[in-house]
Amino acid sequence: MTTLLAPPPKVLQPVADAPRLVKLRFSIRYAECALAPKAIENKPILQVYLGSQFVRDRETGGVVNIHLDEDDLTKQYVGTLVGTLRREYREIPPASAIGFASYAVHRSEQGHRCYVNVGTSYALLGDVMRDAKQRGAYERNHELVMHTTVVTGNGPVHKGILAVRIAQVEVGAALAGGINAFISSNSAALITGNAVKVTETLNSYIESTFAQEQALPDTVPHTDRMRAQMDISETGAQMVQPGTFLPVAAFAIQETPRANEGFFLAAYKRTMSRRGLTLGAWHDFDTKEKARTWALVMCDAVQTFDYIGDAVELSNRMQALVGRRHVGNEEFSLIWNSLAGDCEDGERGISSVCKAFAATPMLVSAELREMQVIAREYVKLGTLSVVHGAKIGDEEGFGAHMYASFMPRHQFNAALGRTPEGRAFLERTGAALAIGAADGDAWKLELPFLFGEGTGRIDCLGYKDPIFDARRLIATQLPSMAGCKKEIPREEGAPSSFYYANLLGITDAFMEEQGVPVGAFIFCQVDAKSGAVTRGALFTDLVRGNANVALIPQPAMPAPVMTMISEAVALRPPPRPLEFDPTKPLAGPAGGRDPLWDRYVATVRGWKRAPPAQRPAAPVDCVVRPHQYSEATIQRLIAETAQVDRIYDASYEVEHVTNDIWHVRVKWWVK
């Protein structure tokens, strides 16, 4: 099984900023393990890290991962946290903290092992430094709590206790002068007091966004309860009053991962190979195809990760009389840390890749540089959508879903221009209502609306699939591959059997680029005759670029709310580096060959099944992650394939997302 949060490959690091250094020597003991019984939750990992006010990464000690021993609670884990205060801060901010995030192995819907959140906590640096100076050490118990899951009558779910001791604290010369004032400011009281004062403003703002939406009639009936007003994440819930969350705009705010060109070049090569194209085909693409390819590259890795829904096990192995209680909940997290999640997690994972792509210098690939030009012409929106569900009698069923919308700026601006609130926003941000062709920008008007699905491999534009029947055969006749990601075809421009309408789009583009405190936009539809505006834009109207799509920005967030958001999101676990360097050691089977898959391919070819007169346009492929197959899996797959006469050939290859994240891509040729 791939280890969660495995160390990324070694890369050259910036020279340490010694005068702004903070170094803390810690000792941690797993004082209580309150996980569910081992058959349900096991192999806990604790991630200890500095807040994002510091330059922090694994190589320099700003992030430490500890494999906790759930069977021996006497063990002490000793380590050092090292970070340098970022240059934008003159002194250590009061809300600076050490984060504790714990994960454990759980089972997905398909029975595959996935890591999930099992409790978080944090320690304010001001408290740590004050206790170390005045008492000789900071010694406190930290409860690992799932703050997003509040069970009626019980409060947030308790998952364990950490006994934390920090005795040695060192700071660089540039910070030493202000340390006495920092540690005497009583950070905990300051943060708590600020949270109490801001909570009323926070709740009032969230209520105003709810009222704004509620005032609009719904385009799609029975969607009045489908709303996303809050960012349901662990860090927001920790630093605000209990039971209170941050506005949904906080969902879009992420720290940009460290990345290298190799990561994106590998994704580009996989994307072209999967489509049966050479890299040179790029130069024959029109604007639409180049945009499609860029979006496929952004979604490539996340679409291979496991799907696991949000759920919590309340059973506790330390209390034998407590029966198992499985509780559904909602939690927004970053799929790049656990490599498993649901639709919100997948969307956030795609957003993380997009941020890294925009910030990474492309020195080798001209195609990637051209993709960056295309990317700048899109507004990426984390999108709450309405999807088709099961019908009950004659009543259409609907469900809520989140995915990534890539909206070209000309379409985004035009949609804003169809509402008074949108026009005021355009005026405030200085954005143009349309893009003129006179300055050579006509190609921008050819950019299509695209979408990125975080839970499965769906093309971001759609196409006529020449091997649809073969895909259906593999999906239905090889049950041992259930849960492994396969291509889900969708015809371009046609109504979708899944996506129906967009309700809300969330982005940090304007908060980050222009400092405008607006992070969410309501998708609307405008009636051409009456001018009436309703909440929700149909998916078909979006992909066809119809002129009845409109946007209304949420109200601007008050300054105290923005301050609370910045303090809370700084406590999120650091993003995993997105780096691939084939010259460095690679995880996975040696030489890219796996004996189990070698056996499977040899068995299929050994049957010598006659190929068709004309080989299919492409094979059916499937991504299988390391923990999704075993000796027993391969044996079942051989038995299943033996029953499907139309499969006449198979092959596989090991593909690397990063140096430590890999999967097997299996390919079948079907008559």
C-alpha positions, 0 to 999 in steps of 0.5 A, a space after each residue: 500500500 502506498 504510504 500517505 504523505 510519503 516524502 517527496 523527491 529531493 530538490 534544490 531548496 532556497 537558502 534558509 533565511 536564518 535571521 527569520 528562523 523558528 526551530 522547535 524541538 518536540 516530544 509527542 505521545 499518543 496518549 489515547 487511541 479512540 479510533 474505531 475497531 481495527 477492522 474499520 480504522 487502523 494505521 494512524 499517521 500524525 502530521 505535525 506542521 507549522 502554519 503557512 505564515 512560515 516557509 515549511 516543507 518536509 525536507 527542511 523540517 517544517 512538516 513531520 509525519 509520524 506513524 503512530 503505534 496504536 498498540 503501544 501508547 507508551 512510545 515517545 516520538 521526538 522531532 524538530 519543526 523548522 521554518 522561516 517566517 515569510 518575508 511578508 511578515 515583519 514579526 510572528 503573527 499572533 495566530 501563528 500555530 503548530 497544526 496536528 492532523 491525524 489520518 487513518 486507513 479506512 475502507 472505501 465503498 469498494 473495500 479499498 484502503 484509503 486514508 481519511 481524517 481522524 481528528 485535528 488540533 493545534 497549538 498557538 506559538 505564543 503559548 508554546 514560547 511563553 510556557 517554554 520560557 516561564 515553565 521550562 516546557 510547553 506540556 499539554 494534552 491535545 484532543 484529536 477532534 473531527 470538528 466538522 462532524 457534530 453528533 446531536 447530544 455529543 458534540 464533535 467526534 473525539 478520536 484520540 489524545 496527544 500528549 505534547 511537550 516542547 522544551 526547546 525553542 530557537 528563533 533567528 536574530 531578526 525575530 528575537 527582539 520582538 519575542 518577549 512582546 509576542 509571548 506576553 500578548 496572550 495569543 490564545 485570549 486574543 484569538 478567542 476574543 477576536 473569534 467571539 467579536 467576529 462570529 456575529 459579523 461572520 454569521 451575519 455575512 453568511 445569512 446575507 448570502 443565503 438571503 440573496 440566493 433565497 430571493 431568486 426563484 429556482 430555475 430547477 424545481 426542488 433545488 431550494 435546499 441545495 446551497 453551499 453557504 459555508 466552508 465545512 473544513 476542519 481548520 475553519 471550525 477550529 478557530 471560530 466559535 464551536 458550530 460556526 464555519 467560514 463563508 464558502 469563499 474560504 473553500 477556494 483559498 489554497 496555498 500554492 503547492 511547490 511543483 516542477 515542470 516534470 509533473 505537468 510534462 508527465 501528465 501531458 504525455 499521459 493525456 496524449 497517449 490516452 487519446 492515442 495521439 503523439 505529442 506532435 499532434 498538439 501543433 495540429 490542434 485548433 484553439 478548442 482542442 488546445 483548451 481541452 487538452 489543457 483541462 485534461 492535463 489539470 484533471 489527469 492525476 486527481 481523476 485516478 484517486 479513490 472515491 470515498 464518501 464522507 462518513 464517520 465511525 463513532 465506535 471506539 475500540 477502548 469502549 467495548 460496550 459502545 456499538 458501531 455507529 456509522 454517521 454520514 457527514 460533510 467535510 471539505 478536505 484536500 485530496 492530495 494529502 490522502 489521495 482519496 475523497 469525494 466530489 468536493 475534495 476532488 474539485 479542490 484537488 484540481 484547483 490545487 493543480 491549476 494554482 501550481 500550473 500557473 506558478 511553475 516556470 515551463 522551461 522545456 515544453 513549448 506546449 505547456 507554455 502555450 497552455 499557460 497562456 490559455 489558462 490565463 483566459 479562464 476563470 476556474 470555479 469550484 461549482 455546486 451543481 444539480 445532477 440527475 438522480 433516481 426518479 420517484 414515479 414521474 418525479 425527476 430526482 435531483 442530487 447535489 454535486 461539486 466539480 470544476 467549471 473552467 469558464 472563459 473570461 469572455 463568457 464569464 464577463 458577458 454573464 456578469 454583464 446580464 445582471 445589475 450586480 454583475 455590471 457593478 462588479 465588472 466596473 469595480 474590477 475594471 474588467 472588460 465586458 467583451 474581448 475585441 478582435 482588433 488587438 489580435 485576441 479573436 482566438 480568445 472568443 473561440 475558447 469553450 466552456 470546459 468542466 473538470 470532474 474530480 470523481 471520475 474520468 470524464 472528458 472536459 468537453 465531450 466527444 463521440 466515443 468510437 469504442 463505447 460498446 467495448 467500454 461498456 463490456 469491460 465495465 460490466 463484465 470485469 467486476 474485480 475492476 470495480 472502483 478502478 477509474 475508467 473513461 466515462 464517455 459523454 458526447 460533446 454539446 449533448 444533454 448529459 445524463 448526469 450534469 443538469 445545472 450549475 448553482 454556485 461558483 467559488 473562486 479565489 481569482 479576484 481575492 488573490 489577483 485584485 484584493 477584491 473580497 468576493 469569492 462566490 458567484 450565483 449562476 443564473 438564467 435570464 429569460 430573453 422576453 421578460 428579463 426575469 432572473 432565476 437561480 441556476 444555469 442549465 448545463 447545456 446552456 453553459 457548454 453551448 455558450 448560450 446568451 441566457 446564462 448570467 452571474 450575480 456576485 455574492 456580497 463583498 466580505 467585511 474586513 474582519 471576516 477576511 482576517 478570520 479567513 486568512 488566519 484559519 486557512 493558514 492552519 491547513 496542512 501544507 499541500 503535497 509537492 507536485 513534482 516528478 523527476 525520472 532521474 530520481 528514485 521512483 516508487 513502484 515495481 522495479 523497472 516498471 514491471 509487476 509480476 502480477 500484471 505480467 502473469 495476467 497479460 501472459 495468460 490472456 495472450 496465451 489463450 491466442 484468441 483471434 483478433 478482429 479483421 481490423 484492430 479497434 481505434 483504441 484499447 479500453 483502459 483502466 487505472 488501478 492504484 497499488 492498493 487496489 490489486 493483489 494476488 487474489 485480485 489478479 486471480 479473479 480477473 483472470 477468471 472473469 476475463 476467461 468468460 469474456 471471449 471478446 477480449 483478445 489482448 491485454 497490456 499494462 504500463 506503470 505510470 508515475 504522477 509524482 516520484 512516490 505516487 504511481 498507478 498501473 494503466 491496464 489496457 484491453 483490446 476488444 472485438 
